[in-house]
Amino acid sequence: MKQLKKLDIVKKAIAGFITVKDAAEKLGLSERQVQRLKRKVEEADAAALVHKNSLRKPGHTIPEEIRKKILAIRKGAGYEVSNFRHFQELLEVMHGIKISYSALYRLLVAEGIKSPMTRRRFKAHRRRKRRSEAGSLVQMDASPYDWLNTGIMMELHGAIDDATGQVTGLYLCTK
């Protein structure tokens, strides 16, 4: 329908019922493109609007014989337990078939094959609850640094109460 509408508008522009500018606005093209389409339609009629690659397979399509070979290998013994990434590596090493992971994934999923091993869901680290009483847990740490800008490394030791989050002590010493 889209091609027929385009053909109708271009033919009206050829006949002079509408201007090239109006045709360009209706088709969402530039005036130059409409002029080009007019010339093509005058030469080859409706066939000029059909895209030349419309009935061809894309150039990057995996050939049918390789698709069948990959599926036959996958259904063979020993490969059904490997996940997609491992199967991709096995194809390259054992059979010399180099295929991208995304292409292999699409091929296998389209055939209804699922990856048997999926990664475990990431478990976020659960934070520990703070202590209920002040002073029941005091955490200490130290950090070496040139705190006084003298070129001498010193360590700042700090203590913090777990229940309240208050700093309970700090002291500085040389390493």
ABEGO torsion letter per residue (X at the ends): XAAAAAAAAAAAAAAGABBAAAAAAAAGBBAAAAAAAAAAAAAAEAAAABBAAAABBBAABBBAAAAAAAAAAAABBGAAABBAAAAAAAAAAAAGBBBBAAAAAAAAAAAGBBBABBBBBBBBBBBBBBBABBGABBBBBBBBBBAAGAGBBBBBBBBBBAAAGBBABBBBBBX
